[in-house]
Structures are given as structure tokens and as C-alpha cells.
């Protein structure tokens, strides 16, 4: 079942211009749709902020900042932003539509990548970020979910929603916005975000591509943050034996815990990546990694979120008072070769992790005590999103967000989990997050050959695929309007929501005959007899063809057309009448030049035994008119 049918925006036209066709993805702050720009007739992606956030000026400012920032980055590896606007309560960005998958999808499907493939993804990502860094921006949320890989192999960086100007980067207190698994130590501890936080995140992404897993894991996000602060990212060769040292060194350079030990920006890291590639042999680049790591499932660590960063200390009477304390660090990581030595300040990490423990409710916690009723969350498993929303509304609860994950057991579009879970008690005005099934991790492309286009699109949508670009071509066997084939082909497997290109038959080709010079009514009947549509141009023109005959045709003779194609015929109103110059007495060559310049053909009549080149007479007297293009005969003087 396609849940996009239940989305109130699907089928709607925003701002009188953008027709929303299907929902692509839902995040914590916005929903992305596939849409059509009806003004320019092109497919694009429309990122629409959740209406509940549209009233928050901070979120609206972030949306507008993303549009303005990316609009300045004219780079082939950056997802372009075309427009930004507001329609009622909907704030949107109109962006380039990339048909393909994310790097996260690729890692889920394949696990660890070959070194060549990993570098083939990393280098364009660094090129895109390098352009942003040199333009004065920091992305701040680099992760596999924000790396798009098109069906044509192009790599693009998306979601500049957290972008900041390099000039505005400061060491501030407050909240750190980002994704736990990719936060640099200085982001966690001090809130410092410059170009080197993107470098760190890219180093983590490279490690994940080479090994199939994240470098730091833990039972809670707090433990992951603790390890980023206190432990080096391990060498990828420790997880995948045999990986070349050059790749270990590249990961180490990008993920140095001290920012001053990292490359200054993505351009510098790109230079190191290219040096590493040059140092590897073809055998090393194409070595197939053992698929030993499988911890690439989507978790809370993969999602962009707000991590509160407390004040490190408060001064009271000259004493320093810690705001929180962590007594037990996360379980130790497996032994690994030591590559760098750096001991961070002991106080900051403990405070940060303690704050995160409070955020995720795993420490002593702060209890909200007050009057009010508690409500038991209904069991919503297996219901549709609309049904779940109705049941929650009836219970006095609302939906705080929707996530989507793969499932082999729950039907696509049905609820596979809730947070809190069914049966749990929450306050009567609380909110519940829904997790909807995306269906199986991969789906099989159905065979829609010979199906009418509308029916073929419905079949693709029913299995979780997105109907993509439609092209037409001639076919001797497939009726016009029916499907000839698809790309990917039937039987191949793809991730849900992958776009499928469709080739539709235009029917048998119709050879177009020449009707120039034929009376217009006869020409029209002949072409319509072949199944073509004939339109007469509103204005007639002068031409060498007789009045009422066809002067020219829009489809040339010999061209192939499809049944129903339109041919425009322009009718002649006869040749233009032109005044004939008087050339009697002129030399024959001069006379020919004069007449041809006036638009006539010339024939020379030389009497028998004439030795003169002077013109004695002409077939149309000078000063009279004759049809343009007609022939004027000049007779030379005789004996």
C-alpha cells in the first residue's frame, strides 16, 4: 500500500507552481516529495518543513539559510536548490531531484565497499564540501544519509540545513545539532564548528565504507559520544585485515581528535585521498572485503538531533562546581593498535556525557512532577498511518514524527513500532513517534511490458518503487501507449522508492511523404490517411509553388512519425511578381547578372552565325512584371 496517498500534500500544487506527486522521505524537521515544476515542466524534489515547526522562526531561518547557502554553490556534486518559498503554513525548498539511492542504502545492501568504490564516493563528496568550505560554509551534518548516488553514478551532497558561515563559528554554550556517530570531539565538548568538523565526519564515513561498520559503538548515544572524545578511530585494517596502510593513514588524518592535527578543510583531505589512491595498485583498489561487519542498521545514532551541551562550570565564591558527573564509562573497545596520543581535558567529556544521559533518560533523570492524567499508548502495530493517527487522536495523543525502516514481516506503509511502545503510559497530552514499514529491504521490479502506462505506474507504486522518467520510441509489436520496457529491467532488485524509467511505445513508425507542390486539400487527405494529424498554417506565403499548393511541410519527406503526430502545412499564395529590368543593349554577361539579381532565371538565345554578345531583345520587356523565379530569355544580336 502506498502511504503517500494519505498525505494531504500529495496531489496538491504549492505556490501555484509545484505539483506534488509522491512522498520520498520523512525526517524529523521536513518531508521530501517528488514534484513537478509546472512552469518549467521538470521533475524536482520539494522539501517541505513540518507545519508544526513553521511557526518556529529559528527553523524557518535555517530553511531559508539552506536555500541561500546552497544557491551560492554552483557545483556538480552539490544538490542544487532552485527556489524557496511559503504557501500558507507550508515552508518549502525546491531542489534538484536525484534518482538513485543514498550511501546509507548502499552500505545496508553491500556492507564494506572495495577501496576503489569507497574512494570513488569520497572524492566527489570532498570536492563538494571543498567548494562549500572555500565559499565560507561548513556543512555540520555529514553522514551517509546525506550522500546521494544517482542511477547514473553521480555522487551529490545533500541537506545543507545545518550549514553555517565559517566566519560565524564560535565557541558557544547551548545545544550541538548533528548526528552522534559523526560529531567531532570539539563539537561535542565545546560546540566549535569549523571546516575541520566536516573533515572528521568524512573520515568516519570513509571508515564505515571500508569496514561496513561505524568506528565507535555503544549501548546508548552517550557511550558513542564518550568514545569520540576519549578514543581514536581505529585503523580500518583492524576490522578488515589486508587493507593497505595508505587507507589507514587517510582515515587517521581525517579523524585526528585534535582539530589542528587534521587537514584544514575538505580540499586538503581531497589531496590526501588522491595521494592514497595513487599509492595503491589495481589489485589493492579492487580487493573484495570480507563482509564481517553488519552494524549499519539505522539507529538513533544515525539521526540528526539536538544534544544539550551544559556549561562546563559555574563560579560561586571562587569555587568551581561541576554540573554533573559520570561514574562509569562505556564498556572498553576491543584492543587496537595505538596510532595517536591525545588526552582531552578530563572535565568536559564527563559533563557532556552526563548531559546526554539526561537527554536520553538513562541517568538519575529529572522527573516532571505535577497534576494530570496518564494515558496508555494503544497498540498500533499493523495499522496504517491514517488509522494510527486516528486512534492516537481518540486517545488524546498526537504524532510527534514518523520514521521509516525496512521490515520483512510488516506490510509496506503499516506501523511496525512506536515510541513509546504500545501499552506504555504517558501524559495525556503526550506525543508518540511512529515507525512505518518500508517493506522488504529490496523489492523486485515487476514485468509491466505491454501494460498501458497508467497501469504500469500503478504496479510499480504497489511494490514500493517510484515511476520515473517516461520516454517514447517506435515499436512494430507493442501498441501505442503501452510499455516496451523498464530500467531497471524486470526481475532486478532495488531499494524501495527507487525510480524506474519507463519506455512507452509510440506505435509503428509512419514514413512521411513529400506533399510540397500538391494542392492543400489533396495533401491533407493523403497525410490523414496515414494516421497523421494535419494543421494548416494560419498565413500563406509567396513561393514558387502555384497558389493553393503546399509551399512547405513541418515534417520533412522521409522522416518517421508516430500515429497521431501533427504535420503543419504552409500553403502557397503563388510566386511574388517582380519588375523585370531592361537589359537590351547590355553585354550578355552583364544582362544575366542583372536579371538573376532581380530574382529570375536566365536563358540566352544566340542566333545562327551570330558573333555579337549584345542583347537585342528579352522575352519580357523591361518595366513589366513576371513571377519571381521564372525564366527570362534574352536574344543576342544576329548578322
Number of C-alpha atoms within 10 A of each C-alpha: 14 18 17 17 13 11 14 8 18 17 15 15 17 20 13 11 15 24 22 22 18 23 23 18 15 17 15 14 19 20 17 21 24 24 28 21 19 13 9 9 10 12 21 22 24 30 26 23 23 20 14 11 16 22 13 10 10 11 17 16 13 16 27 18 18 21 23 15 20 23 17 13 20 14 17 14 22 26 25 22 24 16 14 18 16 14 11 10 13 19 23 26 21 24 24 18 19 23 20 21 21 23 20 24 23 17 22 19 14 13 24 27 23 20 26 18 14 18 22 15 21 21 20 20 24 25 22 23 29 23 19 28 23 15 14 16 24 28 24 28 26 29 26 23 18 18 25 27 21 15 16 9 11 15 27 23 27 26 18 24 20 17 19 21 18 18 10 11 15 12 13 13 15 14 15 22 18 23 21 24 24 31 26 29 26 19 21 26 25 21 21 18 25 26 26 28 29 27 32 29 23 25 24 28 26 26 29 25 28 29 30 27 25 20 23 19 20 16 9 15 22 26 20 21 28 22 23 25 28 16 21 21 24 23 24 26 16 15 19 18 12 12 21 18 15 17 24 19 17 20 25 24 18 31 30 24 25 17 19 9 13 20 21 17 23 28 21 15 27 23 14 19 22 12 13 18 18 12 15 17 11 12 10 16 19 14 15 12 18 15 14 13 15 15 15 18 15 15 10 13 20 19 17 20 17 15 22 19 23 20 15 19 15 12 9 8 6 7 9 11 11 15 15 16 14 14 6 7 12 15 11 9 13 7 8 12 9 11 13 14 11 12 11 15 11 10 14 20 24 23 22 28 28 23 23 24 19 17 17 13 12 12 13 9 12 9 7 6 6 6 7 9 10 13 17 16 25 18 17 22 18 19 18 21 21 14 14 21 18 14 18 20 13 10 15 15 22 19 15 13 17 18 17 21 18 21 16 12 11 19 19 26 23 26 25 23 21 19 14 16 17 15 12 13 15 16 15 16 13 16 19 20 16 25 21 27 24 26 23 19 17 20 18 19 22 19 16 22 18 18 19 17 21 11 13 21 19 15 19 22 20 14 19 26 24 23 20 17 13 13 12 16 14 20 16 11 11 18 18 22 17 23 27 24 18 21 15 18 16 14 11 12 15 21 23 23 23 23 23 24 18 25 21 26 25 24 21 18 15 19 14 19 17 17 21 20 19 17 18 21 12 12 20 21 12 15 19 15 10 15 15 20 15 19 14 16 14 9 9 18 18 16 21 18 20 17 19 17 25 28 25 19 21 12 17 15 13 11 12 16 20 21 17 15 14 17 21 16 24 22 28 24 19 19 18 15 14 17 16 22 18 17 21 18 14 17 15 21 12 12 22 21 13 18 19 14 11 15 18 20 16 19 14 16 14 19 13 8 8 11 12 15 16 21 23 18 19 22 11 17 16 14 11 12 14 19 17 20 18 14 17 19 15 24 19 23 17 15 8
